[in-house]
Every structure is written in structure tokens, then in C-alpha cells.
Amino acid sequence: MDILNREDIRNVAIIAHVDHGKTTLVDQLLKQSGTFRENQEVAERVMDSNDIERERGITILSKNTSVTYKGTKINIIDTPGHADFGGEVERILKMADGVVLVVDAFEGPMPQTKFVLSNALALDLSVIVCVNKADRPEARPAEVTDEVLELFMDLDASDSQLDSPFTYASAKKGWATKDLEDVEKYKDLDDKGPGMEALFDMILEHIPAPKGDEGTDTRVLISTIDYNEYVGRIGIGKVEEGKIFQNREMYLLNAHDENKKDKVKISNLYVFEGLERVRIEEAGAGDIVAISGIPEIRIGDTLCSSDELCPISFQKISEPTLAMNFMVNDSPYAGTEGKYVTSRHLRDRLFRELNTDVSLRVEETDSPDSFKVSGRGELHLSVLIENMRREGFEFMVSRPEVLYREDENGKRKEPMEMAYVDVPSEFSGSVISELSQRKGELLSVGKAGGGDERLIFKIPSRGLIGYRGTFLTSTHGLGIINTVFDGYDDFKGDISYRQRGSLIAFESGEAVTYGLFIAQERGALFIGPGEKVYSGMVVGENAKTMDIEINVCKKKHLTNTRASGADEALTLTPKREMSLEMCLDFLDTDEYLEVTPENLRIRKKILDPTARKRAFR
């Protein structure tokens, strides 16, 4: 077999903890390689094409692009940094021959840095470390370099992996250098730095060219799936061996499914040029290609020129740890605000999501109006809810619940997380107290960047449901919490989630100032005057532990001794603006969240007060 190195290609993945600057770095590589015209207007974080990605400043879906530098095509894969989308990272690395590990020059290695690096080392990929944000006033690149080397040692890296080269960069200002001493020199420069050449050169030098024999049978491993309304599923993967041609018949095999031997035909074949997909007639070993025309193509499949070939082994997708029910909306305002409201609409949309999101599971339930949706975490599911909401869907969701397992002895096991909490020392006591109540076990206390304390907990996944809002309040918004899935462990016992009850609307109608003024003495309100409410809807949080029914539609009775103008003197405390995550965090086990394109309403499962009291008894 004639193994060739494709010296004209490099396949590299950009990996990092969330918010360490991967997508901004890819921006600069695209700009400085001449991908865009000189006068072309380019948005910041151009790879984050999804609206939610742009708003939240996070990458949710992996993206492919390419640049050409010194005659070599560099295929770049931008990956998510958030733990909930770790399933994306695990697969994507199969397409790469090396990675650029981006680390914040102030924060240093974080939990997700460890997760993505361990995946890269396990696949024996070459690593380039890019210490990014070196222009920050509080940056500490020398210390971070030592911390990254310690992380390599903690992960049992080989000698060659420990020799990984370091580069220091400011993706925002567009420069990179190999020498730590140069950082001070370039720190305050604006657009006059040396550019990203140091990183480009390092990629050509240290990331190996893809190997493969173009003269043998063809095998292409599908690592990710895109979806297009016009052409359906699009499989993206690397040509491992042989050549692949447009309009050619091939076989679809799978290492985890011996019975899968489908004869298929490739309609269109594409490669990535900048941000565009360019149609081509053929591609050879080492190329990253996109393939359309195969409706049944799945992640982990291998396209082969013969059904006698051995499919390429593939890491199984991580199982979901959290589930919630998506239901048809049955509130008094059902169907008034959404475009898609029926169970058929809901079913079609949820099963369509499975085309691109492999970490998601959708199951039918006993009721035709309810579907069980399982994902990797709260953020994973909330992004799906927000996408559906923006598309015009109206539905209800239940409180997220963890998925338990049983071992061979019938003992219940639950998913566990490692929680890394960075807080100013004056707030560490309240955080330790809160997480201990949620069955968290404090493993260590140490120092984090910037003088904060770093607390490391092992805690059940269900103990973190609904905690982020409390955490931000108790740390005055100065704390950072990161979590990484840590397998299954014995059930830790019951957890009391909410210390406070709900304020429930007593009757349907429109909230008025007088009713709200009386209600606000009981706790924090989620609604303002003029908003529609219905009986059984949650309008606020009670300051005490029990639920209370209140009448927010109550008007002041007018008599000959009272003037209606006196209402104007009433002062309302501003309502608490509830984001989607805050609503999901607040939900109790007897409540649903009504989601429409216009509103988010928390409500009791049983709206009728008499029936609710009877069920409670």
C-alpha cells in the first residue's frame, strides 16, 4: 500500500474552554489569509452564524472553513467550548490531524480545557498551545504556560506531546508571537503587530499532513451532519483512503451496526473554501468533504467503495443526562400567540432536530400530545427551546429531570458533575453552604486567577438544576461556575430545590396597578400592569415557603369618599425580568413553562384551585 502525505493540506481543530477566544481567532485567520475582499464587510465572530450563538457569545455547532497559506490549504474546524455541547467536540476531532488548544492568558486552563485536551491526547493528535488574550492588562502568560504544562502532565501526556509548541496571541488585535518576551512589546499595539504568521507557520510545521493511499478502496468517515431544507441531510467527514467521486454509487456501513450495508449514490460533493461550500467532481485522501443525496446518512457511518470493507471505528456518542417533556400548550391563551401549535407540528419539529443534534433523544409518550426530550444539560435543552420559540412554535415544557440508571444489583445510579467555582473569598462560605445542601461534596479549595478562590465540588447533576440564578445572586454576579460530566454514582438522597413558594393568580384578566401593589408585599413579581394573566398562572415568587393565591386583577372600589385618581400615587417595585434559563431554574415539579414567540409564562400543572388543593392533599 502506497501511503502518501498530502503536503498541500492541513486539517486542524480549534479547541478550548468556553469564551477563551476560539471563534475570534478563526476570524483573524480568515481575514489575514485573504479570504475576504479588502472592502468586504465582515461581522465579528463570523463563524457563529446562528442568532443564539451571536447573542450569547458561545459556539453551539461545530463549523468548517478553510484558508490558504503559502500554497497549503488549512482546513479549520471551530468547535464549541461549553460542556453541554461536548458531544460535538468528541466527534469532530476524528476529522483533524492536530489541534490548536486556546487558553485564556488570565484565566488559565479551565475544566473544559482539560476535557477537550484529554480527547485530543487520547486520539494522539499533535497539539499547538495558543495562549490567547495576552494583551489583557491582567494577563499572566508565563504562569499560564506553566499551568498548561502541569495539565499535560496530569493527563499523562507522552514526551512528544509535552514538547508541544507555545504561541502567544491577541486574536482580537490580530497578532501572534512565539516568544514570550515579545508579548510586552506588542501588548499596546493596535493593528500594527506582526499578524498571525507565527501561528500559521506553526500549523504548517507542527500539524502533520494527512496520510492516505489514493490508489486503494475508498473509505470516508462521517463525523458531523448538516441539514438543508432543499437537499436534506449533508454528511461531513474526512476521506481516509482512496478517492471519492460525484454521482458514484457507494456503500454505507457502520462499525456499531453490522447489519447496515446500504447501497447509496452521492448526488453532490463539496469542499470548504473560506466560508463557502464549493462543488467538486472528486476528492482524495486527506480532504474534508460534504456529501449530499443520502437521506439515511448518520454520524459514525463509513462510506465505502465496497460492502466487503471494514467500517472505521467511531467513538459512541455520550448519552444524555437530563430530560424534560415538551407538550402541546393547553393554557387558556393556547393558540393565540404561536404559528405552530398542534402535536403534529411539535412532533415533526422535534424529530427534525435529530437530523443534526446527535446528543439529543426524542421519545413518544403515552399521550400523543407529549414528547420526552433528553439532552446533555440545561443549556443544551434551553437552546432547542429558544430556537423553536423563534421559529413560531407554541408549547409547554416540564421541569428538567435527571436520567437515572440501575447497576447489575438493581442499585439506583445518578449522573454526577464536577463543579469548578471561582469566587471572591468573601462569598465562598455561602456557596459552600448552598452546594452542600444540594448534596455537593467539597473536594478542594485553592487559588484561581485574579486572587479568587477556586472551590471544586462533586455534585449530583440534579443538584445544579435551578442553581445558577441563586449562585449569581449570592456572589453578586462576580462568581464563575463551570461543570463537567463525571459519570454515574450512587443516588445521594432527596434534595429540596426551592426554599420559596409561588404567587399564583386567583382569576383571569388583566393585571392592574392596585392589585400588583398589594401583591408585591408578598414577594417578587414577574409581571407588570396591563399584562394578561389567568387563574393558576404563577405571577411571582413568595417570600415564604408556601404557595399563595393572589388577585392581581383587583381594582380599587370607588365610593363617594375615594377618588379614582389616588391610584396614580401607588409605586410599584420593578418586576423581575425572567429569561428562559431563569424560568427553567424556577420551575417546581408541579409547574409547567408555557413557551410562545411572545411570552414565557410559568403556570401550575392543575389550573383549577379546588382541584389543585385536592391533588395536594
Secondary structure, 3 states (H helix, E strand, C coil): CCCEECCCEEEEEEEECCCCCHHHHHHHHHHHCCCCCCCCCCCCCCCCCCHHHHHHCCCCCCEEEEEEECCEEEEEEECCCCHHHHHHHHHHHHHCCEEEEEEECCCCCCHHHHHHHHHHHHCCCEEEEEEECCCCCCCCHHHHHHHHHHHHHHCCCCHHHHCCCEEEEECCCCEEECCCCHHHHHCCCCCCCCCCHHHHHHHHHHCCCCEECCCCCCEEEEEEEEEECCCEEEEEEEEEECEEECCCEEEEEECCEEEEEEEEECCEEEEEEECEEEECCEEECCCEEEEECCCCCCCCEEEECCCCCCCCCCCCCCCCCEEEEEEECCCCCCCCCCCECCHHHHHHHHHHHCCCCCCCEEEECCCCCEEEEEECCHHHHHHHHHHHHHCCECEEEECCEECCEECCCCCEEEEEEEEEEEECHHHHHHHHHHHHHCCCEEEEEEECHHHCEEEEEEEEHHHHCCHHHHHHHHCCCCCEEEEEEEEEEECCCCCCCCCCCEEEECCCEECCHHHHHHHCCCEEECCCCCCEECCCEEEEEECCCCCEEECCCCCCCCCCCCCHHHHHHCCCCCCCCCCHHHHHHHCCCCEEEEECCCCEEEEECCCCHHHHHHHHC
